Amino acid sequence: MKKEKTNKEEKATKKDKKKLTRKQLIFLIITALFIAIIMLMDFSPLGYIYAAGLTITLMPIPVVAGAISLGPVGGMILGFVFGLTSFLQCFGIGYVIDPSAGTLFQASQFGTIITCFVPRILMGLCVSLLFKALMRFNATKKVAYPVAAVSGAVFNTAFFLTSYIVMFKNTVLAEKSVMSIIIPVLTLNTLIEICVTLVIGGSIAIAVDRVVKKALKTTK
């Protein structure tokens, strides 16, 4: 009896390990696909919309979709990659180069690293946590995807501004008032990015999340 029980436990353990390995493999594959999409968007016109003299970035969309479908860890990884694309602009690497990137790097290298990476990593984490919180209640499930999608643009802007003000307050850039920093950021450009993220990001997030859930069901 003991041997039979031990054999059953061993089989169950092996099955659980195999199931876990498959889930990890699916997670890695989908994460890698999202990373490839972010890099492709950054080095091509696919990551931007040009309208009426404005440049609307679509970079937060894969981060939002990944954060929703892959969870907090996936969201943070994709947020890091998004931050990397911003950091590379300091060296003139990317399809669209923000002219302020080089100025920030000259003012404070450490501050630029923090400002490029931390807000984007926190964005991925917070979008995922917000989505999970909304999905816990029936009353908020219907709005979980669009709200989480919009929150990506909002979190990104809020964390970026906070990081900028904190990290560059002791540099030459501190001579500019807080409002002179906030007002240009909270422009029509940002509002359009929020709308684009809501429409495109929400739809993509729903589709990707369904694919991920279906893939994970195959491991059961």
FIRORO-923441 format. One record per atom (N, C-alpha, C, O, CB): residue in one letter; x, y, z. Coordinates in steps of 0.2 Angstrom, whole numbers, plus 5000, padded with zeros to 4 digits. Glycine has a CB too. Example, Ala and Ser with C-alpha at 12.3 -4.5 7.8 and 13.67 -1.06 7.14 Angstrom:
BEGIN
   residuo     xx     yy     zz
         A   5066   4972   5039
         A   5062   4978   5039
         A   5066   4984   5039
         A   5071   4983   5042
         A   5057   4978   5045
         S   5064   4989   5035
         S   5068   4995   5036
         S   5064   5000   5039
         S   5067   5006   5040
         S   5070   4997   5029
***
This chain:
BEGIN
   residuo     xx     yy     zz
         M   5004   4994   5000
         M   5000   5000   5000
         M   5004   5006   5000
         M   5003   5011   4996
         M   4995   5000   5006
         K   5010   5006   5004
         K   5014   5012   5005
         K   5018   5013   4998
         K   5018   5019   4996
         K   5019   5011   5010
         K   5020   5008   4995
         K   5023   5008   4988
         K   5019   5011   4983
         K   5021   5015   4979
         K   5026   5001   4986
         E   5012   5009   4983
         E   5007   5011   4978
         E   5006   5019   4979
         E   5006   5022   4974
         E   5001   5007   4979
         K   5006   5021   4986
         K   5004   5028   4987
         K   5010   5032   4985
         K   5010   5037   4983
         K   5003   5028   4995
         T   5016   5029   4986
         T   5023   5033   4984
         T   5023   5034   4977
         T   5025   5039   4975
         T   5029   5029   4987
         N   5021   5028   4973
         N   5021   5029   4966
         N   5016   5034   4963
         N   5018   5037   4959
         N   5020   5022   4963
         K   5011   5034   4966
         K   5005   5039   4964
         K   5008   5046   4966
         K   5007   5051   4961
         K   4999   5038   4968
         E   5011   5047   4971
         E   5013   5054   4973
         E   5019   5056   4968
         E   5019   5062   4967
         E   5016   5054   4981
         E   5023   5051   4967
         E   5029   5053   4962
         E   5026   5054   4955
         E   5028   5059   4952
         E   5034   5047   4961
         K   5021   5051   4953
         K   5018   5052   4946
         K   5015   5059   4946
         K   5015   5063   4942
         K   5013   5047   4944
         A   5011   5061   4952
         A   5008   5067   4953
         A   5013   5073   4953
         A   5012   5078   4950
         A   5004   5067   4959
         T   5019   5072   4956
         T   5024   5077   4956
         T   5027   5078   4949
         T   5028   5084   4947
         T   5029   5074   4961
         K   5028   5072   4946
         K   5031   5073   4939
         K   5026   5077   4934
         K   5028   5081   4930
         K   5032   5066   4936
         K   5019   5075   4935
         K   5014   5078   4931
         K   5014   5086   4933
         K   5013   5090   4928
         K   5008   5075   4933
         D   5015   5088   4939
         D   5014   5095   4941
         D   5021   5098   4938
         D   5020   5104   4936
         D   5014   5095   4949
         K   5026   5095   4939
         K   5032   5098   4936
         K   5032   5099   4928
         K   5034   5104   4926
         K   5039   5094   4938
         K   5029   5094   4925
         K   5028   5095   4918
         K   5024   5100   4916
         K   5025   5104   4911
         K   5026   5088   4915
         K   5018   5101   4920
         K   5013   5106   4919
         K   5016   5113   4920
         K   5015   5118   4916
         K   5007   5105   4923
         L   5020   5113   4925
         L   5024   5120   4927
         L   5029   5122   4921
         L   5029   5128   4920
         L   5027   5119   4934
         T   5032   5117   4919
         T   5037   5118   4914
         T   5034   5121   4907
         T   5036   5125   4904
         T   5041   5112   4912
         R   5028   5118   4906
         R   5024   5120   4900
         R   5022   5127   4901
         R   5022   5131   4896
         R   5018   5115   4898
         K   5019   5129   4907
         K   5017   5136   4908
         K   5023   5141   4907
         K   5022   5146   4905
         K   5014   5136   4915
         Q   5028   5139   4910
         Q   5034   5143   4910
         Q   5036   5144   4902
         Q   5038   5149   4901
         Q   5040   5140   4914
         L   5036   5139   4899
         L   5038   5139   4891
         L   5033   5144   4888
         L   5036   5148   4884
         L   5038   5132   4888
         I   5027   5143   4889
         I   5022   5147   4886
         I   5023   5155   4888
         I   5023   5159   4883
         I   5015   5145   4887
         F   5024   5156   4894
         F   5026   5162   4897
         F   5032   5165   4893
         F   5032   5171   4891
         F   5027   5162   4904
         L   5037   5162   4892
         L   5043   5164   4889
         L   5042   5165   4882
         L   5045   5170   4879
         L   5049   5159   4890
         I   5039   5161   4878
         I   5037   5162   4871
         I   5033   5168   4870
         I   5035   5172   4866
         I   5034   5156   4868
         I   5028   5169   4874
         I   5024   5175   4873
         I   5027   5182   4875
         I   5027   5187   4872
         I   5017   5175   4877
         T   5031   5181   4880
         T   5035   5187   4882
         T   5040   5189   4877
         T   5041   5195   4875
         T   5039   5185   4889
         A   5044   5184   4874
         A   5048   5185   4869
         A   5045   5188   4863
         A   5048   5193   4860
         A   5052   5178   4867
         L   5039   5186   4861
         L   5035   5189   4856
         L   5034   5196   4857
         L   5034   5200   4852
         L   5029   5185   4854
         F   5032   5198   4863
         F   5030   5205   4865
         F   5037   5209   4864
         F   5036   5215   4862
         F   5027   5205   4872
         I   5042   5206   4867
         I   5048   5210   4867
         I   5050   5212   4859
         I   5053   5217   4858
         I   5054   5206   4870
         A   5050   5206   4855
         A   5051   5207   4848
         A   5047   5213   4845
         A   5049   5217   4841
         A   5050   5201   4844
         I   5040   5213   4847
         I   5036   5218   4844
         I   5038   5225   4846
         I   5037   5230   4842
         I   5028   5216   4847
         I   5040   5226   4853
         I   5042   5232   4855
         I   5048   5235   4852
         I   5048   5240   4850
         I   5043   5232   4863
         M   5053   5230   4851
         M   5059   5232   4847
         M   5057   5234   4840
         M   5060   5239   4837
         M   5064   5227   4847
         L   5053   5230   4837
         L   5051   5231   4830
         L   5048   5238   4829
         L   5049   5242   4824
         L   5046   5226   4827
         M   5043   5239   4834
         M   5040   5246   4834
         M   5044   5252   4835
         M   5043   5257   4832
         M   5034   5246   4839
         D   5049   5251   4839
         D   5054   5256   4841
         D   5059   5258   4835
         D   5061   5263   4834
         D   5058   5254   4847
         F   5060   5253   4831
         F   5065   5254   4825
         F   5061   5254   4818
         F   5065   5253   4813
         F   5070   5248   4825
         S   5055   5256   4818
         S   5051   5256   4812
         S   5045   5261   4813
         S   5044   5263   4819
         S   5048   5249   4810
         P   5042   5263   4808
         P   5036   5268   4808
         P   5030   5265   4812
         P   5026   5268   4813
         P   5034   5270   4801
         L   5030   5258   4813
         L   5025   5254   4816
         L   5023   5257   4823
         L   5018   5256   4825
         L   5026   5247   4816
         G   5028   5260   4826
         G   5027   5262   4833
         G   5025   5269   4834
         G   5024   5271   4839
         G   5034   5261   4837
         Y   5023   5272   4828
         Y   5021   5279   4829
         Y   5016   5281   4824
         Y   5015   5278   4818
         Y   5027   5284   4827
         I   5012   5286   4826
         I   5007   5289   4821
         I   5008   5296   4820
         I   5009   5300   4825
         I   4999   5288   4824
         Y   5008   5298   4814
         Y   5009   5305   4813
         Y   5003   5309   4810
         Y   5000   5306   4805
         Y   5015   5306   4807
         A   5001   5314   4814
         A   4995   5317   4812
         A   4995   5324   4814
         A   4996   5326   4820
         A   4989   5314   4815
         A   4994   5329   4810
         A   4993   5336   4811
         A   4999   5339   4815
         A   4999   5343   4819
         A   4987   5338   4815
         G   5005   5336   4813
         G   5012   5339   4816
         G   5013   5335   4822
         G   5018   5337   4825
         G   5011   5346   4816
         L   5009   5331   4824
         L   5010   5327   4831
         L   5013   5320   4830
         L   5011   5317   4825
         L   5004   5327   4835
         T   5017   5318   4834
         T   5020   5311   4834
         T   5017   5307   4840
         T   5019   5308   4846
         T   5028   5311   4834
         I   5012   5303   4838
         I   5009   5299   4844
         I   5013   5292   4844
         I   5013   5288   4839
         I   5002   5298   4842
         T   5015   5290   4850
         T   5019   5284   4851
         T   5014   5279   4853
         T   5009   5280   4857
         T   5024   5285   4856
         L   5015   5273   4850
         L   5011   5267   4852
         L   5015   5262   4856
         L   5012   5256   4857
         L   5009   5263   4845
         M   5020   5264   4858
         M   5025   5259   4862
         M   5021   5257   4869
         M   5023   5251   4870
         M   5031   5263   4864
         P   5017   5260   4872
         P   5014   5258   4878
         P   5009   5252   4877
         P   5008   5248   4881
         P   5010   5263   4882
         I   5007   5251   4871
         I   5002   5246   4869
         I   5004   5239   4870
         I   5000   5235   4874
         I   4999   5247   4862
         P   5010   5237   4868
         P   5012   5230   4869
         P   5013   5229   4876
         P   5013   5223   4879
         P   5018   5228   4865
         V   5016   5234   4880
         V   5017   5233   4887
         V   5010   5232   4891
         V   5010   5228   4895
         V   5021   5240   4890
         V   5005   5236   4889
         V   4999   5235   4892
         V   4996   5229   4891
         V   4993   5225   4895
         V   4994   5241   4890
         A   4996   5226   4884
         A   4993   5220   4883
         A   4997   5214   4886
         A   4994   5209   4888
         A   4994   5219   4875
         G   5003   5215   4887
         G   5007   5210   4890
         G   5006   5210   4897
         G   5006   5204   4900
         G   5015   5211   4889
         A   5005   5216   4900
         A   5004   5216   4908
         A   4998   5213   4909
         A   4997   5209   4915
         A   5004   5223   4910
         I   4993   5214   4905
         I   4986   5211   4906
         I   4986   5203   4906
         I   4983   5199   4910
         I   4981   5214   4902
         S   4989   5201   4900
         S   4989   5194   4899
         S   4994   5189   4902
         S   4993   5183   4904
         S   4990   5193   4891
         L   5000   5192   4904
         L   5006   5189   4907
         L   5006   5190   4915
         L   5010   5186   4918
         L   5012   5191   4904
         G   5003   5195   4917
         G   5004   5196   4924
         G   5009   5201   4926
         G   5012   5204   4922
         G   5005   5190   4928
         P   5010   5202   4933
         P   5015   5207   4935
         P   5022   5206   4933
         P   5025   5211   4931
         P   5015   5207   4942
         V   5024   5200   4933
         V   5031   5199   4931
         V   5032   5201   4923
         V   5037   5204   4921
         V   5033   5192   4932
         G   5028   5198   4919
         G   5028   5200   4912
         G   5027   5207   4911
         G   5031   5210   4906
         G   5022   5196   4908
         G   5023   5210   4914
         G   5022   5218   4914
         G   5028   5221   4915
         G   5030   5226   4912
         G   5016   5220   4918
         M   5032   5219   4920
         M   5038   5223   4922
         M   5044   5221   4917
         M   5048   5226   4916
         M   5040   5220   4929
         I   5044   5215   4915
         I   5049   5214   4910
         I   5048   5218   4903
         I   5053   5221   4901
         I   5049   5206   4908
         L   5042   5219   4901
         L   5040   5222   4895
         L   5041   5230   4896
         L   5043   5234   4892
         L   5033   5221   4893
         G   5040   5232   4903
         G   5041   5239   4905
         G   5048   5241   4904
         G   5050   5246   4902
         G   5038   5240   4912
         F   5052   5236   4906
         F   5060   5237   4906
         F   5062   5238   4899
         F   5066   5242   4897
         F   5063   5231   4909
         V   5059   5233   4894
         V   5061   5234   4887
         V   5059   5241   4884
         V   5063   5244   4880
         V   5058   5228   4883
         F   5053   5243   4886
         F   5051   5249   4884
         F   5055   5255   4886
         F   5057   5259   4883
         F   5043   5251   4887
         G   5058   5254   4893
         G   5062   5259   4896
         G   5069   5259   4892
         G   5072   5264   4891
         G   5063   5258   4903
         L   5071   5253   4890
         L   5077   5252   4886
         L   5077   5256   4879
         L   5082   5259   4877
         L   5079   5245   4885
         T   5071   5256   4876
         T   5071   5259   4870
         T   5071   5267   4871
         T   5074   5270   4866
         T   5064   5257   4866
         S   5069   5269   4876
         S   5069   5276   4878
         S   5076   5278   4880
         S   5079   5283   4878
         S   5065   5278   4884
         F   5080   5274   4883
         F   5087   5275   4885
         F   5091   5275   4879
         F   5096   5279   4879
         F   5089   5270   4890
         L   5090   5271   4874
         L   5094   5271   4868
         L   5094   5277   4864
         L   5098   5279   4860
         L   5092   5265   4864
         Q   5088   5281   4865
         Q   5087   5287   4862
         Q   5093   5292   4864
         Q   5094   5297   4860
         Q   5080   5290   4863
         C   5095   5291   4870
         C   5101   5296   4872
         C   5107   5295   4868
         C   5111   5300   4868
         C   5102   5294   4880
         F   5108   5290   4864
         F   5113   5289   4860
         F   5111   5289   4853
         F   5115   5287   4848
         F   5116   5282   4862
         G   5105   5292   4851
         G   5103   5292   4844
         G   5101   5286   4841
         G   5101   5285   4835
         G   5108   5295   4840
         I   5099   5281   4845
         I   5097   5274   4843
         I   5089   5274   4843
         I   5086   5274   4848
         I   5100   5269   4847
         G   5086   5273   4837
         G   5079   5272   4837
         G   5076   5275   4831
         G   5080   5279   4827
         G   5076   5275   4843
         Y   5070   5274   4829
         Y   5067   5277   4823
         Y   5065   5284   4824
         Y   5067   5288   4820
         Y   5061   5273   4821
         V   5062   5286   4830
         V   5061   5293   4832
         V   5065   5294   4838
         V   5065   5291   4843
         V   5053   5294   4833
         I   5069   5300   4837
         I   5073   5302   4843
         I   5070   5308   4846
         I   5070   5313   4843
         I   5080   5303   4840
         D   5069   5307   4853
         D   5067   5313   4857
         D   5073   5318   4858
         D   5078   5315   4861
         D   5064   5311   4864
         P   5072   5324   4856
         P   5078   5328   4856
         P   5080   5330   4863
         P   5086   5332   4865
         P   5076   5335   4853
         S   5076   5329   4868
         S   5077   5330   4875
         S   5081   5324   4878
         S   5084   5325   4884
         S   5071   5331   4879
         A   5081   5319   4875
         A   5085   5313   4878
         A   5092   5314   4879
         A   5095   5313   4885
         A   5084   5307   4873
         G   5096   5317   4874
         G   5103   5319   4875
         G   5104   5324   4880
         G   5109   5323   4884
         G   5106   5321   4869
         T   5099   5329   4881
         T   5100   5334   4886
         T   5099   5331   4893
         T   5103   5333   4898
         T   5095   5339   4885
         L   5095   5327   4894
         L   5094   5323   4901
         L   5100   5319   4902
         L   5102   5320   4908
         L   5087   5319   4900
         F   5103   5316   4898
         F   5108   5312   4899
         F   5115   5316   4901
         F   5118   5314   4905
         F   5110   5307   4893
         Q   5115   5321   4898
         Q   5121   5326   4900
         Q   5120   5329   4906
         Q   5125   5330   4910
         Q   5122   5331   4894
         A   5114   5331   4908
         A   5112   5334   4915
         A   5114   5329   4920
         A   5116   5330   4926
         A   5105   5336   4915
         S   5111   5322   4920
         S   5112   5317   4925
         S   5111   5310   4922
         S   5106   5308   4920
         S   5107   5318   4931
         Q   5117   5307   4921
         Q   5117   5300   4918
         Q   5112   5295   4923
         Q   5108   5291   4920
         Q   5124   5297   4917
         F   5114   5296   4929
         F   5110   5291   4934
         F   5102   5293   4934
         F   5098   5289   4934
         F   5113   5292   4941
         G   5101   5300   4934
         G   5094   5302   4934
         G   5091   5300   4927
         G   5085   5298   4927
         G   5094   5309   4934
         T   5094   5300   4922
         T   5091   5298   4915
         T   5090   5290   4915
         T   5084   5288   4913
         T   5096   5299   4910
         I   5094   5286   4918
         I   5093   5279   4919
         I   5087   5277   4923
         I   5083   5273   4921
         I   5099   5275   4922
         I   5086   5281   4929
         I   5080   5280   4933
         I   5074   5282   4929
         I   5069   5278   4929
         I   5081   5284   4940
         T   5074   5288   4926
         T   5068   5291   4923
         T   5066   5287   4917
         T   5060   5286   4915
         T   5070   5298   4921
         C   5071   5283   4913
         C   5069   5279   4908
         C   5066   5273   4910
         C   5061   5270   4907
         C   5075   5278   4903
         F   5069   5269   4915
         F   5067   5263   4917
         F   5062   5262   4922
         F   5057   5258   4921
         F   5073   5259   4919
         V   5063   5265   4927
         V   5058   5264   4933
         V   5051   5266   4932
         V   5046   5262   4933
         V   5060   5269   4939
         P   5049   5272   4928
         P   5042   5273   4927
         P   5039   5268   4922
         P   5033   5266   4923
         P   5041   5280   4923
         R   5043   5265   4918
         R   5040   5260   4913
         R   5039   5253   4916
         R   5034   5250   4915
         R   5045   5259   4907
         I   5044   5252   4921
         I   5043   5245   4924
         I   5037   5246   4929
         I   5033   5241   4930
         I   5050   5244   4929
         L   5036   5251   4933
         L   5031   5252   4937
         L   5024   5252   4933
         L   5019   5250   4936
         L   5032   5259   4941
         M   5024   5255   4927
         M   5018   5255   4923
         M   5016   5248   4922
         M   5010   5247   4923
         M   5020   5259   4916
         G   5021   5244   4919
         G   5019   5237   4918
         G   5016   5233   4924
         G   5011   5230   4924
         G   5025   5233   4915
         L   5019   5235   4930
         L   5017   5232   4936
         L   5010   5234   4938
         L   5006   5230   4940
         L   5022   5233   4942
         C   5009   5241   4938
         C   5003   5243   4940
         C   4997   5242   4936
         C   4991   5241   4938
         C   5003   5251   4941
         V   4998   5242   4929
         V   4993   5240   4925
         V   4990   5233   4926
         V   4984   5231   4926
         V   4995   5240   4917
         S   4995   5228   4927
         S   4993   5221   4929
         S   4990   5221   4935
         S   4985   5217   4936
         S   5000   5217   4929
         L   4992   5224   4940
         L   4989   5224   4947
         L   4982   5227   4947
         L   4977   5224   4950
         L   4993   5227   4952
         L   4981   5232   4943
         L   4974   5235   4942
         L   4970   5231   4939
         L   4964   5230   4941
         L   4975   5242   4939
         F   4972   5228   4933
         F   4968   5223   4930
         F   4965   5217   4934
         F   4960   5215   4934
         F   4972   5220   4923
         K   4970   5214   4938
         K   4968   5209   4942
         K   4963   5211   4947
         K   4959   5207   4949
         K   4975   5206   4946
         A   4964   5217   4950
         A   4959   5220   4955
         A   4952   5221   4952
         A   4947   5219   4955
         A   4962   5226   4958
         L   4952   5223   4946
         L   4945   5224   4943
         L   4942   5218   4941
         L   4936   5217   4941
         L   4946   5228   4936
         M   4946   5213   4939
         M   4943   5206   4937
         M   4940   5202   4943
         M   4937   5197   4942
         M   4948   5202   4934
         R   4942   5204   4949
         R   4940   5201   4955
         R   4932   5202   4956
         R   4929   5198   4960
         R   4944   5203   4961
         F   4930   5207   4954
         F   4923   5209   4955
         F   4918   5209   4949
         F   4921   5212   4944
         F   4922   5216   4959
         N   4913   5206   4949
         N   4908   5205   4943
         N   4906   5212   4941
         N   4905   5213   4935
         N   4902   5201   4945
         A   4906   5217   4945
         A   4903   5224   4943
         A   4909   5228   4939
         A   4907   5232   4935
         A   4902   5228   4949
         T   4915   5226   4940
         T   4920   5229   4936
         T   4924   5225   4931
         T   4928   5227   4927
         T   4925   5231   4941
         K   4921   5219   4930
         K   4924   5215   4924
         K   4924   5217   4917
         K   4928   5217   4913
         K   4921   5208   4925
         K   4918   5220   4916
         K   4917   5223   4909
         K   4921   5229   4908
         K   4923   5230   4902
         K   4909   5225   4909
         V   4923   5233   4913
         V   4927   5238   4911
         V   4935   5237   4913
         V   4939   5242   4912
         V   4925   5244   4915
         A   4936   5231   4915
         A   4943   5229   4916
         A   4948   5231   4911
         A   4954   5234   4912
         A   4944   5222   4919
         Y   4947   5228   4905
         Y   4951   5229   4899
         Y   4952   5236   4897
         Y   4958   5239   4897
         Y   4949   5225   4893
         P   4947   5240   4896
         P   4948   5247   4894
         P   4951   5251   4899
         P   4955   5256   4898
         P   4941   5250   4892
         V   4949   5250   4905
         V   4952   5254   4911
         V   4959   5253   4912
         V   4964   5257   4913
         V   4948   5253   4917
         A   4961   5246   4911
         A   4968   5244   4912
         A   4972   5247   4906
         A   4978   5249   4907
         A   4969   5237   4912
         A   4969   5247   4900
         A   4973   5250   4894
         A   4974   5257   4895
         A   4980   5259   4894
         A   4969   5248   4888
         V   4969   5261   4897
         V   4970   5268   4898
         V   4975   5270   4904
         V   4979   5274   4903
         V   4963   5272   4900
         S   4975   5266   4909
         S   4979   5267   4915
         S   4987   5266   4913
         S   4991   5269   4916
         S   4978   5262   4920
         G   4988   5263   4907
         G   4995   5262   4905
         G   4998   5269   4903
         G   5003   5271   4905
         G   4996   5257   4899
         A   4994   5273   4899
         A   4996   5279   4897
         A   4997   5284   4903
         A   5001   5288   4904
         A   4992   5282   4892
         V   4992   5284   4908
         V   4991   5288   4913
         V   4997   5286   4918
         V   5000   5291   4921
         V   4984   5287   4917
         F   4998   5280   4920
         F   5004   5278   4924
         F   5010   5280   4921
         F   5015   5283   4925
         F   5004   5270   4925
         N   5011   5279   4915
         N   5018   5281   4912
         N   5019   5288   4912
         N   5025   5290   4914
         N   5017   5279   4904
         T   5014   5293   4911
         T   5015   5300   4912
         T   5016   5302   4919
         T   5021   5306   4920
         T   5009   5303   4909
         A   5012   5299   4923
         A   5013   5301   4930
         A   5019   5299   4933
         A   5023   5303   4937
         A   5007   5298   4935
         F   5021   5293   4932
         F   5028   5291   4935
         F   5034   5294   4932
         F   5039   5296   4935
         F   5029   5283   4934
         F   5033   5296   4925
         F   5039   5299   4922
         F   5039   5306   4925
         F   5045   5308   4926
         F   5037   5300   4914
         L   5034   5310   4926
         L   5034   5317   4928
         L   5037   5316   4935
         L   5042   5321   4937
         L   5027   5320   4929
         T   5035   5312   4939
         T   5038   5311   4946
         T   5045   5310   4946
         T   5049   5313   4950
         T   5034   5306   4950
         S   5047   5305   4942
         S   5054   5303   4942
         S   5058   5309   4939
         S   5064   5311   4942
         S   5055   5297   4937
         Y   5056   5313   4934
         Y   5059   5319   4931
         Y   5060   5324   4937
         Y   5066   5326   4938
         Y   5055   5322   4925
         I   5055   5326   4940
         I   5055   5331   4945
         I   5060   5329   4951
         I   5064   5333   4953
         I   5049   5333   4948
         V   5060   5323   4953
         V   5064   5320   4959
         V   5072   5320   4956
         V   5076   5322   4960
         V   5062   5314   4961
         M   5073   5317   4951
         M   5080   5315   4949
         M   5083   5321   4946
         M   5090   5322   4946
         M   5079   5310   4943
         F   5080   5326   4943
         F   5083   5332   4940
         F   5082   5339   4944
         F   5084   5344   4942
         F   5081   5333   4933
         K   5080   5338   4950
         K   5079   5344   4954
         K   5086   5348   4956
         K   5086   5354   4958
         K   5075   5343   4961
         N   5091   5344   4956
         N   5098   5347   4958
         N   5102   5348   4952
         N   5108   5348   4953
         N   5101   5342   4963
         T   5099   5348   4946
         T   5103   5349   4940
         T   5102   5356   4937
         T   5097   5359   4939
         T   5102   5343   4935
         V   5105   5357   4931
         V   5104   5363   4928
         V   5096   5364   4925
         V   5094   5369   4924
         V   5108   5364   4922
         L   5093   5358   4924
         L   5086   5358   4922
         L   5081   5360   4927
         L   5076   5361   4926
         L   5085   5351   4919
         A   5084   5360   4934
         A   5079   5362   4939
         A   5077   5370   4939
         A   5073   5372   4942
         A   5083   5361   4946
         E   5081   5373   4934
         E   5079   5380   4934
         E   5072   5381   4931
         E   5069   5386   4931
         E   5084   5384   4929
         K   5070   5376   4927
         K   5063   5376   4924
         K   5058   5375   4929
         K   5059   5371   4934
         K   5063   5371   4918
         S   5053   5378   4929
         S   5048   5377   4934
         S   5044   5371   4933
         S   5044   5368   4927
         S   5043   5383   4934
         V   5041   5368   4938
         V   5037   5362   4938
         V   5032   5362   4932
         V   5031   5358   4928
         V   5034   5360   4944
         M   5028   5368   4932
         M   5023   5369   4927
         M   5025   5369   4920
         M   5022   5367   4915
         M   5019   5375   4929
         S   5031   5372   4919
         S   5034   5372   4912
         S   5036   5365   4910
         S   5037   5363   4904
         S   5041   5376   4912
         I   5036   5360   4915
         I   5038   5353   4913
         I   5031   5349   4912
         I   5030   5346   4907
         I   5042   5349   4918
         I   5026   5351   4917
         I   5020   5347   4917
         I   5015   5349   4911
         I   5013   5345   4907
         I   5016   5348   4923
         I   5015   5355   4909
         I   5010   5358   4904
         I   5012   5355   4897
         I   5007   5353   4894
         I   5011   5365   4904
         P   5018   5355   4895
         P   5020   5352   4889
         P   5018   5345   4888
         P   5016   5342   4883
         P   5027   5353   4887
         V   5019   5341   4894
         V   5018   5334   4894
         V   5010   5333   4893
         V   5008   5328   4889
         V   5021   5331   4900
         L   5006   5336   4897
         L   4999   5335   4897
         L   4996   5339   4891
         L   4992   5344   4893
         L   4996   5337   4904
         T   4998   5338   4886
         T   4996   5341   4880
         T   4991   5337   4876
         T   4989   5331   4878
         T   5001   5344   4875
         L   4989   5340   4870
         L   4985   5336   4865
         L   4988   5329   4864
         L   4985   5324   4862
         L   4983   5340   4859
         N   4995   5329   4863
         N   4998   5323   4861
         N   4997   5318   4866
         N   4995   5312   4864
         N   5006   5325   4861
         T   4997   5319   4873
         T   4996   5314   4878
         T   4989   5312   4878
         T   4988   5306   4879
         T   4998   5317   4885
         L   4984   5316   4877
         L   4977   5315   4877
         L   4976   5310   4871
         L   4972   5305   4872
         L   4973   5321   4876
         I   4979   5311   4865
         I   4978   5307   4860
         I   4981   5300   4861
         I   4978   5295   4859
         I   4981   5310   4853
         E   4986   5300   4864
         E   4990   5293   4866
         E   4985   5289   4871
         E   4985   5283   4870
         E   4996   5294   4869
         I   4982   5293   4875
         I   4977   5289   4880
         I   4971   5286   4876
         I   4969   5280   4877
         I   4974   5294   4885
         C   4969   5290   4871
         C   4963   5288   4867
         C   4965   5282   4862
         C   4961   5277   4862
         C   4960   5293   4863
         V   4971   5282   4860
         V   4974   5277   4855
         V   4975   5271   4859
         V   4973   5265   4857
         V   4980   5279   4852
         T   4978   5271   4865
         T   4979   5266   4870
         T   4972   5262   4872
         T   4972   5256   4872
         T   4983   5268   4876
         L   4967   5267   4873
         L   4961   5264   4875
         L   4958   5260   4869
         L   4955   5254   4870
         L   4956   5270   4876
         V   4958   5262   4863
         V   4954   5259   4857
         V   4959   5253   4855
         V   4956   5247   4855
         V   4953   5264   4852
         I   4965   5254   4853
         I   4969   5249   4851
         I   4972   5244   4856
         I   4971   5238   4856
         I   4975   5252   4847
         G   4974   5247   4862
         G   4977   5243   4867
         G   4972   5239   4870
         G   4973   5233   4872
         G   4980   5248   4872
         G   4966   5241   4871
         G   4961   5237   4875
         G   4959   5231   4870
         G   4958   5226   4873
         G   4955   5241   4876
         S   4958   5232   4864
         S   4956   5227   4859
         S   4961   5222   4859
         S   4960   5216   4859
         S   4955   5230   4852
         I   4968   5224   4858
         I   4973   5219   4858
         I   4974   5215   4864
         I   4975   5209   4864
         I   4980   5223   4856
         A   4973   5219   4870
         A   4974   5215   4876
         A   4968   5210   4877
         A   4970   5204   4880
         A   4973   5220   4882
         I   4962   5211   4875
         I   4957   5206   4875
         I   4959   5200   4871
         I   4958   5194   4873
         I   4950   5209   4873
         A   4961   5201   4865
         A   4963   5196   4860
         A   4969   5192   4863
         A   4968   5185   4863
         A   4964   5199   4853
         V   4974   5195   4865
         V   4980   5191   4867
         V   4978   5188   4874
         V   4981   5182   4875
         V   4986   5197   4869
         D   4974   5191   4878
         D   4973   5187   4884
         D   4969   5181   4883
         D   4970   5176   4887
         D   4969   5192   4889
         R   4965   5181   4878
         R   4961   5175   4877
         R   4965   5169   4874
         R   4965   5163   4876
         R   4955   5176   4872
         V   4970   5171   4870
         V   4975   5167   4867
         V   4979   5163   4872
         V   4980   5157   4872
         V   4979   5170   4861
         V   4982   5168   4877
         V   4986   5165   4882
         V   4982   5161   4887
         V   4985   5155   4889
         V   4988   5171   4887
         K   4976   5162   4889
         K   4972   5158   4893
         K   4970   5151   4889
         K   4970   5146   4893
         K   4965   5161   4895
         K   4969   5151   4883
         K   4968   5145   4879
         K   4974   5141   4879
         K   4974   5135   4880
         K   4965   5147   4872
         A   4980   5144   4878
         A   4986   5141   4878
         A   4988   5137   4885
         A   4990   5132   4885
         A   4992   5145   4876
         L   4986   5141   4890
         L   4987   5138   4897
         L   4983   5133   4899
         L   4985   5128   4902
         L   4987   5144   4902
         K   4977   5133   4896
         K   4972   5127   4897
         K   4975   5121   4894
         K   4973   5115   4897
         K   4965   5129   4894
         T   4979   5121   4889
         T   4981   5115   4886
         T   4986   5111   4891
         T   4988   5105   4890
         T   4985   5116   4879
         T   4989   5115   4896
         T   4993   5112   4900
         T   4990   5108   4906
         T   4993   5105   4910
         T   4998   5117   4904
         K   4983   5109   4906
         K   4980   5105   4912
         K   4978   5098   4910
         K   4975   5094   4914
         K   4973   5109   4913
***
